[in-house]
């Protein structure tokens, strides 16, 4: 600031000298100096201050390389772009998020596993089937009918035992959960025939993500399962390697599954209300300035809240209508024997040794 004041003082003296010289050479012979232009001086001072203000141009910038499994046309891409734009604006470009859709950053499993080995500037949109491999209790979020409404999700997140599990992800596995506010929507069974009850799935093989937790979740509905990545679903449906799958409406559209005419019946089982946590490397997160950490969390929560509202509302309705327009048949949720599916789903909790913990959670929620 002292240097700045010296520069301002020097500029003012120089202006006075020029003004005096000009006045002496005028025809009037007056030696009175012209009045100082206060507006110009104020602008110059503000410019100097901005130049010296480190917040105006961060000396060090940080980049988060963030990946997700969905395509560029899926609503999640727009959600994460909204997050990237907001955090860049809030940090004046000091924190930048580069997006990698369709798993182009790398395998979700490999990326998240790497967090514990070194501090990487990587993040991923994941699910609790993945996080449940680190903290087993978290797998319940990915099992059928654990949470069935947004009110359920918000209530469960506030339980002390759940907060302890989330904290264990960070302290023991270097996985920082940035947001728990992103909901993909209700997953429904899609097959070549209506599925109203568990018995309707006997003899059918459905695709599931290739993890133990997902296999337990989907097979408990009453079917056999075949684990595979999302990129393999389309061809395996066409070639009849699998008889169906379960998914949310927006993914059916973004992946063009409606084109497969032999698997064209959507039964609204609502078997999982899928919550997709946003995670980053805890070591990298903790290396950020505190204000950047706060900005990353705040803007992510806001973008995820906005996206979740749309995923459960307009995005699902638009995708559902697209499926109908393309010739798919929809069996409304009201026609599904949900109680029978809930009862069948208990097998997944037993298989993963989570029955007692599930009952404890339900008791804490007053259910």
ChimeraX attribute file (.defattr): number of C-alpha atoms within 10 A of each C-alpha:
attribute: neighborCount
match mode: 1-to-1
recipient: residues
	/A:1	9
	/A:2	7
	/A:3	8
	/A:4	13
	/A:5	12
	/A:6	11
	/A:7	13
	/A:8	16
	/A:9	12
	/A:10	12
	/A:11	13
	/A:12	13
	/A:13	11
	/A:14	11
	/A:15	14
	/A:16	16
	/A:17	12
	/A:18	12
	/A:19	17
	/A:20	15
	/A:21	12
	/A:22	16
	/A:23	17
	/A:24	14
	/A:25	11
	/A:26	10
	/A:27	7
	/A:28	8
	/A:29	10
	/A:30	12
	/A:31	14
	/A:32	11
	/A:33	16
	/A:34	13
	/A:35	8
	/A:36	12
	/A:37	8
	/A:38	9
	/A:39	9
	/A:40	10
	/A:41	14
	/A:42	11
	/A:43	11
	/A:44	14
	/A:45	16
	/A:46	12
	/A:47	12
	/A:48	16
	/A:49	14
	/A:50	13
	/A:51	12
	/A:52	13
	/A:53	11
	/A:54	11
	/A:55	13
	/A:56	14
	/A:57	15
	/A:58	14
	/A:59	8
	/A:60	9
	/A:61	13
	/A:62	16
	/A:63	13
	/A:64	19
	/A:65	16
	/A:66	23
	/A:67	26
	/A:68	24
	/A:69	23
	/A:70	19
	/A:71	16
	/A:72	15
	/A:73	14
	/A:74	18
	/A:75	19
	/A:76	24
	/A:77	20
	/A:78	14
	/A:79	19
	/A:80	25
	/A:81	15
	/A:82	18
	/A:83	22
	/A:84	22
	/A:85	14
	/A:86	22
	/A:87	24
	/A:88	18
	/A:89	14
	/A:90	15
	/A:91	19
	/A:92	15
	/A:93	20
	/A:94	19
	/A:95	22
	/A:96	20
	/A:97	23
	/A:98	13
	/A:99	19
	/A:100	21
	/A:101	20
	/A:102	17
	/A:103	16
	/A:104	13
	/A:105	18
	/A:106	15
	/A:107	15
	/A:108	18
	/A:109	12
	/A:110	9
	/A:111	18
	/A:112	24
	/A:113	16
	/A:114	16
	/A:115	23
	/A:116	17
	/A:117	10
	/A:118	13
	/A:119	17
	/A:120	19
	/A:121	18
	/A:122	23
	/A:123	30
	/A:124	27
	/A:125	22
	/A:126	19
	/A:127	18
	/A:128	23
	/A:129	24
	/A:130	20
	/A:131	23
	/A:132	19
	/A:133	14
	/A:134	18
	/A:135	17
	/A:136	17
	/A:137	20
	/A:138	21
	/A:139	22
	/A:140	24
	/A:141	22
	/A:142	26
	/A:143	26
	/A:144	30
	/A:145	21
	/A:146	22
	/A:147	21
	/A:148	15
	/A:149	12
	/A:150	17
	/A:151	9
	/A:152	12
	/A:153	18
	/A:154	13
	/A:155	12
	/A:156	20
	/A:157	14
	/A:158	10
	/A:159	13
	/A:160	11
	/A:161	15
	/A:162	15
	/A:163	12
	/A:164	10
	/A:165	16
	/A:166	19
	/A:167	17
	/A:168	16
	/A:169	19
	/A:170	19
	/A:171	11
	/A:172	11
	/A:173	20
	/A:174	25
	/A:175	27
	/A:176	24
	/A:177	20
	/A:178	22
	/A:179	21
	/A:180	18
	/A:181	23
	/A:182	25
	/A:183	21
	/A:184	26
	/A:185	26
	/A:186	22
	/A:187	21
	/A:188	22
	/A:189	24
	/A:190	27
	/A:191	23
	/A:192	16
	/A:193	18
	/A:194	19
	/A:195	22
	/A:196	22
	/A:197	20
	/A:198	20
	/A:199	13
	/A:200	14
	/A:201	22
	/A:202	12
	/A:203	11
	/A:204	16
	/A:205	20
	/A:206	24
	/A:207	28
	/A:208	26
	/A:209	18
	/A:210	15
	/A:211	14
	/A:212	16
	/A:213	24
	/A:214	23
	/A:215	21
	/A:216	22
	/A:217	28
	/A:218	27
	/A:219	21
	/A:220	24
	/A:221	27
	/A:222	20
	/A:223	18
	/A:224	19
	/A:225	24
	/A:226	19
	/A:227	16
	/A:228	14
	/A:229	11
	/A:230	15
	/A:231	12
	/A:232	11
	/A:233	21
	/A:234	17
	/A:235	13
	/A:236	15
	/A:237	21
	/A:238	16
	/A:239	10
	/A:240	13
	/A:241	14
	/A:242	21
	/A:243	24
	/A:244	28
	/A:245	23
	/A:246	23
	/A:247	22
	/A:248	24
	/A:249	25
	/A:250	24
	/A:251	19
	/A:252	19
	/A:253	21
	/A:254	16
	/A:255	17
	/A:256	13
	/A:257	19
	/A:258	21
	/A:259	17
	/A:260	14
	/A:261	14
	/A:262	16
	/A:263	22
	/A:264	23
	/A:265	23
	/A:266	29
	/A:267	24
	/A:268	25
	/A:269	27
	/A:270	22
	/A:271	26
	/A:272	24
	/A:273	25
	/A:274	23
	/A:275	22
	/A:276	22
	/A:277	21
	/A:278	26
	/A:279	24
	/A:280	27
	/A:281	28
	/A:282	25
	/A:283	18
	/A:284	19
	/A:285	24
	/A:286	13
	/A:287	12
	/A:288	15
	/A:289	11
	/A:290	11
	/A:291	10
	/A:292	20
	/A:293	15
	/A:294	14
	/A:295	19
	/A:296	25
	/A:297	16
	/A:298	16
	/A:299	21
	/A:300	25
	/A:301	19
	/A:302	17
	/A:303	22
	/A:304	25
	/A:305	18
	/A:306	15
	/A:307	23
	/A:308	21
	/A:309	16
	/A:310	17
	/A:311	24
	/A:312	16
	/A:313	12
	/A:314	11
	/A:315	18
	/A:316	20
	/A:317	15
	/A:318	15
	/A:319	19
	/A:320	20
	/A:321	15
	/A:322	17
	/A:323	24
	/A:324	16
	/A:325	11
	/A:326	15
	/A:327	14
	/A:328	21
	/A:329	18
	/A:330	17
	/A:331	19
	/A:332	12
	/A:333	14
	/A:334	10
	/A:335	13
	/A:336	19
	/A:337	14
	/A:338	19
	/A:339	10
	/A:340	14
	/A:341	22
	/A:342	17
	/A:343	14
	/A:344	17
	/A:345	24
	/A:346	20
	/A:347	20
	/A:348	23
	/A:349	22
	/A:350	13
	/A:351	14
	/A:352	16
	/A:353	13
	/A:354	19
	/A:355	16
	/A:356	11
	/A:357	13
	/A:358	17
	/A:359	12
	/A:360	14
	/A:361	18
	/A:362	13
	/A:363	10
	/A:364	14
	/A:365	12
	/A:366	7
	/A:367	8
